Structures are given as C-alpha cells and as structure tokens.
Amino acid sequence: MALRDEIALGGRLALVWGGVWGIAAAGDPLARVVAPPWRADPYAQYRRLRGAQRSRTGAVTVASHALVSQVLRDRRLGVRTADGSEPAPFARSPLPAEHLVTHTFLEEDPPNHTRLRGLARPAFGPKQIAGYRESVQKTTHRLLDDALAKPVFDLVADFASPLPIAVISDLLGVPDVDADTFLRYGRVLGASLDGIKSVRHARDLRDATGELQKLFLRLIEERTACPGPDVISTLVGALGRGELTEQELLSTCELLLIAGFETTSNLIGNAVHTFAAHPEQWAALRADPALAPAAVDEVLRYESPVQMTQRLPHEDVEIGGVKARAGTIVACLLGAANRDPEVFTDPDRFDISRPDSGDHLSFSSGIHYCLGAPLARLEGEVALTALAERLPELKPVGRARWRKTVVIRGLTRYRLAR
C-alpha cells in the first residue's frame, strides 16, 4: 500500500477499535471479551453471557452449550450470507485485497465446502491417524531430548510448536521446515481471526500470505512433475482431474498447514500451563498415563485453544428467544459453552477424571467440525504422556506470556526448568 492508503487504513482501524473499546467500557459483555483490559480473563465475561443476548456491537451472542451446539448444527445458518458473499468478521475493517487472508473452505458453505473438505478428508481418516503414532512419538522424544538438555527451556518454542509443525509438514510433504518461520505465519494469520489491529498487522498479514503462496506454488509445480505419497501430491492429482481450481488448491494447502499446527501447539501449551497450576492433576496423570486421552479432552474443555466462532443466518431465525435477522453475525462462544454449569458440574474446576469432558465444543460441531481433530488428539495424548514420563515436576520460570488474541487462546512463551 502507498503511504496515503496506510494512513487511511490506520484511521479506519482506530475508529473501529476505539468504538469497540467504548462499547466495552459501557459494559457490553461481548465487547469486553475482545477489548483490553477485560479480554485477559474471558471467563469472567462469559459468566455474564449465558444463553443468547444481543450485543451493542450488532452481533447476537450465544454462550450456553445447548445454544452453541444448536447454532453450529443448524443448516439455516452458514459461514457466508445467503447470497454467498463473505461479510467481515467481528470488528475487522475493510482491507485491500492483497492484505486479506487466503479464502479457504472454512469460509465456504455447501456445496463448495462439502467438495473441498471431501478432498482433504482421507488424510485424516482413522487408519491414517493410527499410522502416524510412531512418527509422532519419535518426533516428540527427539524434541524433548533437545529441550531437556537445557537447564531452562521454552515450552512453546522448543516443544509445543515444533512438534505439530513437524508432523503436519511431513504429512503434507513440505521439506526443509523452519519451525520459527511457520510459527510466525501461524501467529500472524491466527491474530487476523480477531480482525486487523494495525497497519503493521496488515503488512505482516500480506507478507505471510505472500510467502506461503510462493512456497506452495513451488511445491505444487514439483509435485505435478514428480508426485509423492504426501497430501499435496494427492490434491495436485485432484487439480489435474478438474475437481478443484489452482486457487482452491493453494488455499487448502495453506489451511491444512496453519490449522494443522496452530490448535495443537496451543493445546499443548495450555495443557502444561494448566497442569502446573493443578499439581495434583499432574500427579494423577503421572500415576496413570492411560488418563492422557481424558486429560486432552479436559484441557480442551477447560482452556480451549479456539474460544469463539461465528455463523450468519440465511433467513430470519430465533435463537434462545432472541431474533436474529438474516446476515446478522451470531458469535458462538465456545469457551463459554465449555464451562456451562448446566452441562458440566463445577465447570471452573480442572479435573482429568471428569466423566463428561469429551462433551466440549472446542472442535466446533456440525459440518464444520474440525477435520484435524483426530490428529490433534493424537499429538496431545503423545505429548502429555511423554512430558509426564520425562518431566515429573512442572517448574515454571517467570510468568507465562499469553497471546493478545481472542479467537485463538494460547501462550507465546512459557519457560520451564527441568
């Protein structure tokens, strides 16, 4: 963008976010979920948002488990408007096309969503996931060998992020992976789910998107000439059969890469941080490693890596007694639904023996249920089992640093002593 355009964009962003802060200061719970300083503790705001409410932002919020599940499964609501247009997410200002996040099938309704998801689904089937376990275990222990060789290590940079980055890169067939670079891409793109915050963020988003497109254009060219057993080669084959366009192929590759490590990285980081605050639960996991799958579910319920999503009615609907006109943003607060006292007894208590922790909505629900959920569960289970075995005591060094984002909840830094 030219300097004049950047100044104009900065002015629009200041108006948008200033307006959100003003609404938050006046007490609107949804605005307080996304605006500092209140967003530091979203759960305090969620307690004020049970059921369905209309926010002064113009959105309708749903925060109970029953209503969030209902909205996510209701085919009268989609991720686009009824005419197929793509509205701006909550509080995002318009940006020049070159700054926008690549459009993926997550932003598509049927039939396009069904077609594109179907092409990616085979890589995440039960048989394939079971076959990844040995590789995940080897990568887990290799990374822990390096991390635990240090007296103090950063859980995020040394383990929680490199693990899923290595796994999804191998699955896709991305060679010569630079984990730090991919982690930067993930943070920039993940932050854009909240809306663009600044001109600098817009530049970073443009650069990250451009670099990813160059990477995948090169890999697509290579796999066209010499296919392999990886997912990119499979998708290139679908391109050759006319089952998707080159732009859809690019966007699907980017989605699988970023979504393939973002959720899991934050899951592992959130898990260790939560266990450090609940040492009796860490002791329980160490005593019985078979609790690892249940522990993953309880972490997902208690400290979900994805806190909210949105849907748009294709017709006027009533949700929990609140009328939402067609095209109105319906903010689905997953983090609130996961702590609904109507579903989970003593919901603010972290307990890996909780019998119903698997009822969380952290992977969404309905047709947009997370495609990579089985892989994320596997990686989380293997990671927690290995950490419990090799790091019997969790000794944080200094304070954890949290991402300054709302949709994605996770750590940017968490130092531990071995």
TIGU-933444 format. One record per residue (C-alpha): x, y, z; residue in three letters. Coordinates in nm, 2 decimals, m for minus. Layout:
# TIGU-933444
+--------+--------+--------+------+
!     xx !     yy !     zz ! pati !
+--------+--------+--------+------+
!      X !      Y !      Z !  ALA !
...
+--------+--------+--------+------+
# end
This chain:
# TIGU-933444
+--------+--------+--------+------+
!     xx !     yy !     zz ! pati !
+--------+--------+--------+------+
!   0.00 !   0.00 !   0.00 !  MET !
!   0.10 !   0.36 !  m0.06 !  ALA !
!   0.17 !   0.58 !   0.24 !  LEU !
!  m0.16 !   0.76 !   0.19 !  ARG !
!  m0.35 !   0.43 !   0.19 !  ASP !
!  m0.18 !   0.32 !   0.50 !  GLU !
!  m0.27 !   0.64 !   0.68 !  ILE !
!  m0.63 !   0.60 !   0.57 !  ALA !
!  m0.64 !   0.24 !   0.69 !  LEU !
!  m0.48 !   0.34 !   1.02 !  GLY !
!  m0.76 !   0.59 !   1.07 !  GLY !
!  m1.03 !   0.34 !   0.99 !  ARG !
!  m0.88 !   0.09 !   1.23 !  LEU !
!  m0.86 !   0.35 !   1.51 !  ALA !
!  m1.23 !   0.43 !   1.47 !  LEU !
!  m1.33 !   0.06 !   1.47 !  VAL !
!  m1.13 !  m0.04 !   1.77 !  TRP !
!  m1.20 !   0.28 !   1.95 !  GLY !
!  m1.57 !   0.22 !   1.90 !  GLY !
!  m1.53 !  m0.14 !   2.04 !  VAL !
!  m1.34 !  m0.01 !   2.34 !  TRP !
!  m1.61 !   0.25 !   2.41 !  GLY !
!  m1.88 !  m0.01 !   2.39 !  ILE !
!  m1.68 !  m0.24 !   2.63 !  ALA !
!  m1.62 !   0.05 !   2.87 !  ALA !
!  m2.00 !   0.09 !   2.88 !  ALA !
!  m2.03 !  m0.26 !   3.00 !  GLY !
!  m2.12 !  m0.47 !   2.69 !  ASP !
!  m2.00 !  m0.83 !   2.77 !  PRO !
!  m1.91 !  m0.93 !   2.41 !  LEU !
!  m1.71 !  m0.61 !   2.35 !  ALA !
!  m1.53 !  m0.69 !   2.68 !  ARG !
!  m1.44 !  m1.03 !   2.55 !  VAL !
!  m1.24 !  m0.87 !   2.27 !  VAL !
!  m1.12 !  m0.55 !   2.42 !  ALA !
!  m0.83 !  m0.49 !   2.66 !  PRO !
!  m0.80 !  m0.50 !   2.95 !  PRO !
!  m1.11 !  m0.72 !   3.00 !  TRP !
!  m1.01 !  m0.98 !   2.74 !  ARG !
!  m0.72 !  m1.11 !   2.97 !  ALA !
!  m0.99 !  m1.31 !   3.16 !  ASP !
!  m1.26 !  m1.41 !   2.91 !  PRO !
!  m1.42 !  m1.65 !   3.15 !  TYR !
!  m1.53 !  m1.36 !   3.38 !  ALA !
!  m1.72 !  m1.21 !   3.08 !  GLN !
!  m1.86 !  m1.55 !   2.98 !  TYR !
!  m2.04 !  m1.58 !   3.31 !  ARG !
!  m2.24 !  m1.27 !   3.21 !  ARG !
!  m2.33 !  m1.41 !   2.87 !  LEU !
!  m2.53 !  m1.73 !   2.95 !  ARG !
!  m2.80 !  m1.80 !   2.69 !  GLY !
!  m2.84 !  m1.57 !   2.40 !  ALA !
!  m2.80 !  m1.19 !   2.41 !  GLN !
!  m2.79 !  m0.90 !   2.16 !  ARG !
!  m2.47 !  m0.70 !   2.18 !  SER !
!  m2.44 !  m0.33 !   2.12 !  ARG !
!  m2.18 !  m0.43 !   1.85 !  THR !
!  m2.48 !  m0.55 !   1.65 !  GLY !
!  m2.40 !  m0.92 !   1.69 !  ALA !
!  m2.61 !  m1.18 !   1.87 !  VAL !
!  m2.40 !  m1.39 !   2.12 !  THR !
!  m2.48 !  m1.75 !   2.22 !  VAL !
!  m2.29 !  m1.88 !   2.52 !  ALA !
!  m2.47 !  m2.18 !   2.66 !  SER !
!  m2.37 !  m2.53 !   2.55 !  HIS !
!  m2.71 !  m2.61 !   2.41 !  ALA !
!  m2.75 !  m2.30 !   2.21 !  LEU !
!  m2.39 !  m2.30 !   2.07 !  VAL !
!  m2.44 !  m2.66 !   1.96 !  SER !
!  m2.78 !  m2.58 !   1.81 !  GLN !
!  m2.64 !  m2.29 !   1.61 !  VAL !
!  m2.34 !  m2.49 !   1.48 !  LEU !
!  m2.56 !  m2.77 !   1.36 !  ARG !
!  m2.85 !  m2.56 !   1.22 !  ASP !
!  m2.83 !  m2.56 !   0.84 !  ARG !
!  m3.02 !  m2.23 !   0.83 !  ARG !
!  m2.70 !  m2.06 !   0.94 !  LEU !
!  m2.37 !  m2.06 !   0.75 !  GLY !
!  m2.03 !  m1.90 !   0.73 !  VAL !
!  m2.14 !  m1.68 !   0.44 !  ARG !
!  m2.45 !  m1.48 !   0.38 !  THR !
!  m2.75 !  m1.63 !   0.19 !  ALA !
!  m2.63 !  m1.47 !  m0.14 !  ASP !
!  m2.28 !  m1.62 !  m0.09 !  GLY !
!  m2.10 !  m1.30 !   0.00 !  SER !
!  m1.84 !  m1.30 !   0.27 !  GLU !
!  m1.90 !  m1.04 !   0.54 !  PRO !
!  m1.62 !  m0.90 !   0.75 !  ALA !
!  m1.56 !  m1.09 !   1.08 !  PRO !
!  m1.64 !  m0.91 !   1.40 !  PHE !
!  m1.46 !  m0.58 !   1.42 !  ALA !
!  m1.25 !  m0.63 !   1.10 !  ARG !
!  m1.21 !  m0.32 !   0.88 !  SER !
!  m1.20 !  m0.35 !   0.50 !  PRO !
!  m0.85 !  m0.41 !   0.36 !  LEU !
!  m0.70 !  m0.40 !   0.02 !  PRO !
!  m0.73 !  m0.75 !  m0.15 !  ALA !
!  m0.36 !  m0.82 !  m0.12 !  GLU !
!  m0.38 !  m0.79 !   0.26 !  HIS !
!  m0.66 !  m1.04 !   0.31 !  LEU !
!  m0.62 !  m1.39 !   0.45 !  VAL !
!  m0.65 !  m1.65 !   0.18 !  THR !
!  m1.00 !  m1.77 !   0.14 !  HIS !
!  m1.04 !  m2.14 !   0.24 !  THR !
!  m1.31 !  m2.40 !   0.26 !  PHE !
!  m1.37 !  m2.30 !   0.63 !  LEU !
!  m1.53 !  m1.98 !   0.48 !  GLU !
!  m1.75 !  m2.18 !   0.24 !  GLU !
!  m2.10 !  m2.32 !   0.28 !  ASP !
!  m2.22 !  m2.63 !   0.09 !  PRO !
!  m2.18 !  m2.74 !  m0.18 !  PRO !
!  m1.82 !  m2.59 !  m0.21 !  ASN !
!  m1.74 !  m2.67 !   0.15 !  HIS !
!  m1.85 !  m3.03 !   0.10 !  THR !
!  m1.65 !  m3.08 !  m0.22 !  ARG !
!  m1.32 !  m2.93 !  m0.08 !  LEU !
!  m1.34 !  m3.09 !   0.26 !  ARG !
!  m1.41 !  m3.42 !   0.10 !  GLY !
!  m1.08 !  m3.39 !  m0.10 !  LEU !
!  m0.88 !  m3.33 !   0.22 !  ALA !
!  m1.06 !  m3.58 !   0.45 !  ARG !
!  m0.88 !  m3.90 !   0.35 !  PRO !
!  m0.55 !  m3.78 !   0.51 !  ALA !
!  m0.73 !  m3.76 !   0.85 !  PHE !
!  m0.91 !  m4.10 !   0.85 !  GLY !
!  m0.88 !  m4.34 !   1.14 !  PRO !
!  m0.64 !  m4.57 !   0.96 !  LYS !
!  m0.41 !  m4.29 !   0.86 !  GLN !
!  m0.41 !  m4.13 !   1.21 !  ILE !
!  m0.32 !  m4.47 !   1.37 !  ALA !
!  m0.03 !  m4.49 !   1.13 !  GLY !
!   0.11 !  m4.15 !   1.24 !  TYR !
!   0.15 !  m4.25 !   1.60 !  ARG !
!   0.50 !  m4.39 !   1.58 !  GLU !
!   0.63 !  m4.09 !   1.38 !  SER !
!   0.47 !  m3.85 !   1.64 !  VAL !
!   0.63 !  m4.04 !   1.92 !  GLN !
!   0.97 !  m4.03 !   1.76 !  LYS !
!   0.94 !  m3.65 !   1.70 !  THR !
!   0.81 !  m3.59 !   2.05 !  THR !
!   1.11 !  m3.76 !   2.21 !  HIS !
!   1.36 !  m3.60 !   1.98 !  ARG !
!   1.24 !  m3.26 !   2.06 !  LEU !
!   1.23 !  m3.34 !   2.44 !  LEU !
!   1.59 !  m3.47 !   2.42 !  ASP !
!   1.70 !  m3.13 !   2.29 !  ASP !
!   1.47 !  m2.92 !   2.53 !  ALA !
!   1.57 !  m3.12 !   2.84 !  LEU !
!   1.94 !  m3.08 !   2.76 !  ALA !
!   1.89 !  m2.72 !   2.87 !  LYS !
!   1.86 !  m2.62 !   3.24 !  PRO !
!   1.57 !  m2.39 !   3.13 !  VAL !
!   1.37 !  m2.43 !   2.81 !  PHE !
!   1.08 !  m2.25 !   2.65 !  ASP !
!   0.79 !  m2.50 !   2.62 !  LEU !
!   0.63 !  m2.31 !   2.32 !  VAL !
!   0.94 !  m2.25 !   2.11 !  ALA !
!   1.12 !  m2.58 !   2.20 !  ASP !
!   0.84 !  m2.83 !   2.20 !  PHE !
!   0.47 !  m2.73 !   2.18 !  ALA !
!   0.51 !  m2.56 !   1.84 !  SER !
!   0.79 !  m2.76 !   1.66 !  PRO !
!   0.60 !  m3.09 !   1.73 !  LEU !
!   0.28 !  m3.02 !   1.53 !  PRO !
!   0.47 !  m2.82 !   1.27 !  ILE !
!   0.70 !  m3.12 !   1.21 !  ALA !
!   0.40 !  m3.36 !   1.19 !  VAL !
!   0.18 !  m3.16 !   0.96 !  ILE !
!   0.48 !  m3.06 !   0.74 !  SER !
!   0.57 !  m3.43 !   0.69 !  ASP !
!   0.21 !  m3.52 !   0.62 !  LEU !
!   0.18 !  m3.25 !   0.36 !  LEU !
!   0.52 !  m3.31 !   0.21 !  GLY !
!   0.68 !  m2.97 !   0.30 !  VAL !
!   1.06 !  m3.01 !   0.30 !  PRO !
!   1.32 !  m2.81 !   0.49 !  ASP !
!   1.08 !  m2.68 !   0.75 !  VAL !
!   1.19 !  m2.37 !   0.95 !  ASP !
!   0.97 !  m2.40 !   1.26 !  ALA !
!   1.03 !  m2.04 !   1.37 !  ASP !
!   0.91 !  m1.91 !   1.03 !  THR !
!   0.60 !  m2.13 !   1.03 !  PHE !
!   0.53 !  m2.02 !   1.39 !  LEU !
!   0.54 !  m1.66 !   1.28 !  ARG !
!   0.30 !  m1.74 !   1.00 !  TYR !
!   0.06 !  m1.90 !   1.24 !  GLY !
!   0.06 !  m1.61 !   1.48 !  ARG !
!   0.00 !  m1.35 !   1.21 !  VAL !
!  m0.28 !  m1.55 !   1.05 !  LEU !
!  m0.43 !  m1.66 !   1.38 !  GLY !
!  m0.44 !  m1.30 !   1.50 !  ALA !
!  m0.63 !  m1.20 !   1.19 !  SER !
!  m0.93 !  m1.40 !   1.31 !  LEU !
!  m0.98 !  m1.12 !   1.56 !  ASP !
!  m0.97 !  m0.86 !   1.29 !  GLY !
!  m0.69 !  m0.64 !   1.17 !  ILE !
!  m0.55 !  m0.44 !   1.46 !  LYS !
!  m0.30 !  m0.21 !   1.29 !  SER !
!  m0.13 !  m0.11 !   0.97 !  VAL !
!   0.17 !  m0.32 !   1.08 !  ARG !
!  m0.05 !  m0.62 !   1.13 !  HIS !
!  m0.19 !  m0.57 !   0.78 !  ALA !
!   0.16 !  m0.56 !   0.64 !  ARG !
!   0.26 !  m0.87 !   0.83 !  ASP !
!  m0.05 !  m1.05 !   0.70 !  LEU !
!   0.03 !  m0.95 !   0.35 !  ARG !
!   0.38 !  m1.08 !   0.38 !  ASP !
!   0.29 !  m1.41 !   0.55 !  ALA !
!   0.02 !  m1.48 !   0.29 !  THR !
!   0.25 !  m1.40 !   0.00 !  GLY !
!   0.54 !  m1.61 !   0.14 !  GLU !
!   0.30 !  m1.91 !   0.19 !  LEU !
!   0.17 !  m1.88 !  m0.16 !  GLN !
!   0.52 !  m1.88 !  m0.31 !  LYS !
!   0.61 !  m2.19 !  m0.10 !  LEU !
!   0.30 !  m2.38 !  m0.22 !  PHE !
!   0.32 !  m2.27 !  m0.58 !  LEU !
!   0.67 !  m2.42 !  m0.59 !  ARG !
!   0.56 !  m2.74 !  m0.42 !  LEU !
!   0.26 !  m2.77 !  m0.65 !  ILE !
!   0.49 !  m2.74 !  m0.95 !  GLU !
!   0.73 !  m3.00 !  m0.81 !  GLU !
!   0.45 !  m3.25 !  m0.72 !  ARG !
!   0.29 !  m3.21 !  m1.06 !  THR !
!   0.62 !  m3.32 !  m1.22 !  ALA !
!   0.70 !  m3.58 !  m0.96 !  CYS !
!   0.41 !  m3.69 !  m0.73 !  PRO !
!   0.48 !  m3.85 !  m0.40 !  GLY !
!   0.28 !  m4.01 !  m0.11 !  PRO !
!   0.20 !  m3.68 !   0.05 !  ASP !
!  m0.12 !  m3.48 !   0.07 !  VAL !
!  m0.01 !  m3.21 !  m0.16 !  ILE !
!   0.05 !  m3.47 !  m0.44 !  SER !
!  m0.30 !  m3.61 !  m0.37 !  THR !
!  m0.45 !  m3.26 !  m0.41 !  LEU !
!  m0.24 !  m3.19 !  m0.72 !  VAL !
!  m0.40 !  m3.51 !  m0.87 !  GLY !
!  m0.75 !  m3.37 !  m0.79 !  ALA !
!  m0.64 !  m3.05 !  m0.97 !  LEU !
!  m0.55 !  m3.25 !  m1.28 !  GLY !
!  m0.89 !  m3.42 !  m1.27 !  ARG !
!  m1.06 !  m3.08 !  m1.25 !  GLY !
!  m1.20 !  m3.14 !  m0.90 !  GLU !
!  m1.07 !  m2.80 !  m0.77 !  LEU !
!  m0.91 !  m2.49 !  m0.90 !  THR !
!  m0.55 !  m2.38 !  m0.85 !  GLU !
!  m0.66 !  m2.11 !  m0.61 !  GLN !
!  m0.86 !  m2.36 !  m0.41 !  GLU !
!  m0.56 !  m2.59 !  m0.41 !  LEU !
!  m0.34 !  m2.31 !  m0.27 !  LEU !
!  m0.59 !  m2.21 !  m0.01 !  SER !
!  m0.64 !  m2.57 !   0.10 !  THR !
!  m0.27 !  m2.63 !   0.14 !  CYS !
!  m0.23 !  m2.32 !   0.35 !  GLU !
!  m0.53 !  m2.41 !   0.57 !  LEU !
!  m0.41 !  m2.76 !   0.63 !  LEU !
!  m0.06 !  m2.63 !   0.72 !  LEU !
!  m0.16 !  m2.35 !   0.96 !  ILE !
!  m0.47 !  m2.52 !   1.11 !  ALA !
!  m0.26 !  m2.84 !   1.14 !  GLY !
!  m0.03 !  m2.69 !   1.40 !  PHE !
!  m0.20 !  m2.38 !   1.55 !  GLU !
!  m0.46 !  m2.57 !   1.75 !  THR !
!  m0.22 !  m2.84 !   1.87 !  THR !
!   0.05 !  m2.60 !   1.97 !  SER !
!  m0.19 !  m2.41 !   2.19 !  ASN !
!  m0.34 !  m2.73 !   2.32 !  LEU !
!   0.00 !  m2.85 !   2.45 !  ILE !
!   0.09 !  m2.51 !   2.59 !  GLY !
!  m0.24 !  m2.46 !   2.76 !  ASN !
!  m0.23 !  m2.81 !   2.90 !  ALA !
!   0.11 !  m2.77 !   3.06 !  VAL !
!   0.03 !  m2.43 !   3.20 !  HIS !
!  m0.30 !  m2.56 !   3.34 !  THR !
!  m0.13 !  m2.87 !   3.49 !  PHE !
!   0.13 !  m2.65 !   3.66 !  ALA !
!  m0.15 !  m2.47 !   3.83 !  ALA !
!  m0.30 !  m2.80 !   3.94 !  HIS !
!  m0.01 !  m3.02 !   4.06 !  PRO !
!  m0.25 !  m3.29 !   4.20 !  GLU !
!  m0.38 !  m3.34 !   3.85 !  GLN !
!  m0.03 !  m3.37 !   3.71 !  TRP !
!   0.04 !  m3.63 !   3.97 !  ALA !
!  m0.27 !  m3.82 !   3.87 !  ALA !
!  m0.16 !  m3.83 !   3.51 !  LEU !
!   0.19 !  m3.94 !   3.60 !  ARG !
!   0.05 !  m4.22 !   3.81 !  ALA !
!  m0.18 !  m4.34 !   3.53 !  ASP !
!  m0.07 !  m4.25 !   3.18 !  PRO !
!  m0.38 !  m4.41 !   3.05 !  ALA !
!  m0.56 !  m4.09 !   3.15 !  LEU !
!  m0.38 !  m3.90 !   2.87 !  ALA !
!  m0.68 !  m3.91 !   2.63 !  PRO !
!  m0.92 !  m3.79 !   2.90 !  ALA !
!  m0.66 !  m3.52 !   3.00 !  ALA !
!  m0.66 !  m3.39 !   2.64 !  VAL !
!  m1.04 !  m3.36 !   2.65 !  ASP !
!  m1.04 !  m3.18 !   2.98 !  GLU !
!  m0.78 !  m2.93 !   2.87 !  VAL !
!  m0.98 !  m2.87 !   2.55 !  LEU !
!  m1.29 !  m2.81 !   2.77 !  ARG !
!  m1.12 !  m2.60 !   3.04 !  TYR !
!  m0.88 !  m2.39 !   2.83 !  GLU !
!  m0.99 !  m2.42 !   2.46 !  SER !
!  m0.73 !  m2.31 !   2.20 !  PRO !
!  m1.03 !  m2.18 !   1.99 !  VAL !
!  m1.26 !  m1.96 !   2.20 !  GLN !
!  m1.52 !  m1.85 !   1.95 !  MET !
!  m1.65 !  m1.88 !   1.60 !  THR !
!  m1.94 !  m1.72 !   1.41 !  GLN !
!  m2.23 !  m1.80 !   1.19 !  ARG !
!  m2.47 !  m1.60 !   0.98 !  LEU !
!  m2.85 !  m1.68 !   0.94 !  PRO !
!  m2.96 !  m1.73 !   0.58 !  HIS !
!  m3.31 !  m1.63 !   0.69 !  GLU !
!  m3.46 !  m1.46 !   1.00 !  ASP !
!  m3.42 !  m1.70 !   1.30 !  VAL !
!  m3.49 !  m1.70 !   1.67 !  GLU !
!  m3.21 !  m1.83 !   1.89 !  ILE !
!  m3.28 !  m1.87 !   2.26 !  GLY !
!  m3.56 !  m1.62 !   2.25 !  GLY !
!  m3.35 !  m1.36 !   2.06 !  VAL !
!  m3.44 !  m1.28 !   1.70 !  LYS !
!  m3.15 !  m1.26 !   1.45 !  ALA !
!  m3.22 !  m1.12 !   1.11 !  ARG !
!  m3.06 !  m1.28 !   0.80 !  ALA !
!  m2.70 !  m1.18 !   0.77 !  GLY !
!  m2.66 !  m1.09 !   1.14 !  THR !
!  m2.34 !  m1.21 !   1.30 !  ILE !
!  m2.40 !  m1.48 !   1.56 !  VAL !
!  m2.10 !  m1.51 !   1.78 !  ALA !
!  m2.07 !  m1.86 !   1.92 !  CYS !
!  m1.86 !  m1.85 !   2.24 !  LEU !
!  m1.71 !  m2.20 !   2.25 !  LEU !
!  m1.51 !  m2.12 !   2.57 !  GLY !
!  m1.83 !  m2.02 !   2.75 !  ALA !
!  m2.02 !  m2.33 !   2.63 !  ALA !
!  m1.74 !  m2.55 !   2.76 !  ASN !
!  m1.79 !  m2.41 !   3.11 !  ARG !
!  m2.17 !  m2.42 !   3.11 !  ASP !
!  m2.28 !  m2.52 !   3.46 !  PRO !
!  m2.60 !  m2.68 !   3.30 !  GLU !
!  m2.37 !  m2.94 !   3.14 !  VAL !
!  m2.05 !  m2.96 !   3.35 !  PHE !
!  m2.06 !  m2.99 !   3.73 !  THR !
!  m1.84 !  m2.73 !   3.89 !  ASP !
!  m1.72 !  m2.61 !   3.54 !  PRO !
!  m1.44 !  m2.39 !   3.66 !  ASP !
!  m1.27 !  m2.69 !   3.83 !  ARG !
!  m0.99 !  m2.87 !   3.62 !  PHE !
!  m1.03 !  m3.24 !   3.67 !  ASP !
!  m0.89 !  m3.50 !   3.42 !  ILE !
!  m1.12 !  m3.77 !   3.57 !  SER !
!  m1.43 !  m3.57 !   3.48 !  ARG !
!  m1.66 !  m3.83 !   3.30 !  PRO !
!  m1.82 !  m3.59 !   3.05 !  ASP !
!  m1.52 !  m3.37 !   2.95 !  SER !
!  m1.55 !  m3.51 !   2.59 !  GLY !
!  m1.87 !  m3.32 !   2.55 !  ASP !
!  m1.68 !  m2.99 !   2.49 !  HIS !
!  m1.73 !  m2.80 !   2.17 !  LEU !
!  m1.36 !  m2.69 !   2.12 !  SER !
!  m1.35 !  m2.86 !   1.78 !  PHE !
!  m1.68 !  m2.70 !   1.68 !  SER !
!  m1.98 !  m2.91 !   1.57 !  SER !
!  m2.19 !  m2.98 !   1.26 !  GLY !
!  m2.04 !  m2.98 !   0.91 !  ILE !
!  m1.75 !  m2.76 !   1.02 !  HIS !
!  m1.63 !  m2.99 !   1.29 !  TYR !
!  m1.25 !  m2.97 !   1.29 !  CYS !
!  m1.11 !  m3.20 !   1.02 !  LEU !
!  m0.78 !  m3.24 !   1.20 !  GLY !
!  m0.93 !  m3.32 !   1.54 !  ALA !
!  m0.81 !  m3.68 !   1.55 !  PRO !
!  m0.46 !  m3.58 !   1.47 !  LEU !
!  m0.46 !  m3.30 !   1.73 !  ALA !
!  m0.59 !  m3.55 !   1.99 !  ARG !
!  m0.32 !  m3.80 !   1.90 !  LEU !
!  m0.04 !  m3.54 !   1.92 !  GLU !
!  m0.18 !  m3.40 !   2.25 !  GLY !
!  m0.20 !  m3.75 !   2.40 !  GLU !
!   0.15 !  m3.85 !   2.30 !  VAL !
!   0.30 !  m3.51 !   2.41 !  ALA !
!   0.13 !  m3.53 !   2.76 !  LEU !
!   0.23 !  m3.89 !   2.81 !  THR !
!   0.60 !  m3.81 !   2.72 !  ALA !
!   0.61 !  m3.50 !   2.94 !  LEU !
!   0.46 !  m3.68 !   3.24 !  ALA !
!   0.72 !  m3.95 !   3.20 !  GLU !
!   1.02 !  m3.72 !   3.14 !  ARG !
!   0.93 !  m3.41 !   3.34 !  LEU !
!   0.77 !  m3.54 !   3.66 !  PRO !
!   0.77 !  m3.19 !   3.82 !  GLU !
!   0.65 !  m2.88 !   3.63 !  LEU !
!   0.87 !  m2.59 !   3.74 !  LYS !
!   0.77 !  m2.26 !   3.57 !  PRO !
!   1.04 !  m2.00 !   3.55 !  VAL !
!   0.90 !  m1.65 !   3.54 !  GLY !
!   0.55 !  m1.56 !   3.42 !  ARG !
!   0.38 !  m1.72 !   3.12 !  ALA !
!   0.32 !  m1.48 !   2.83 !  ARG !
!  m0.02 !  m1.51 !   2.66 !  TRP !
!  m0.11 !  m1.42 !   2.30 !  ARG !
!  m0.30 !  m1.09 !   2.28 !  LYS !
!  m0.58 !  m1.25 !   2.08 !  THR !
!  m0.93 !  m1.36 !   2.14 !  VAL !
!  m1.04 !  m1.63 !   1.90 !  VAL !
!  m0.71 !  m1.81 !   1.95 !  ILE !
!  m0.61 !  m1.86 !   2.31 !  ARG !
!  m0.26 !  m1.97 !   2.38 !  GLY !
!   0.09 !  m1.89 !   2.51 !  LEU !
!   0.37 !  m1.72 !   2.33 !  THR !
!   0.63 !  m1.81 !   2.59 !  ARG !
!   0.64 !  m2.04 !   2.89 !  TYR !
!   0.98 !  m2.12 !   3.04 !  ARG !
!   1.03 !  m2.44 !   3.25 !  LEU !
!   1.32 !  m2.57 !   3.45 !  ALA !
!   1.39 !  m2.94 !   3.41 !  ARG !
+--------+--------+--------+------+
# end
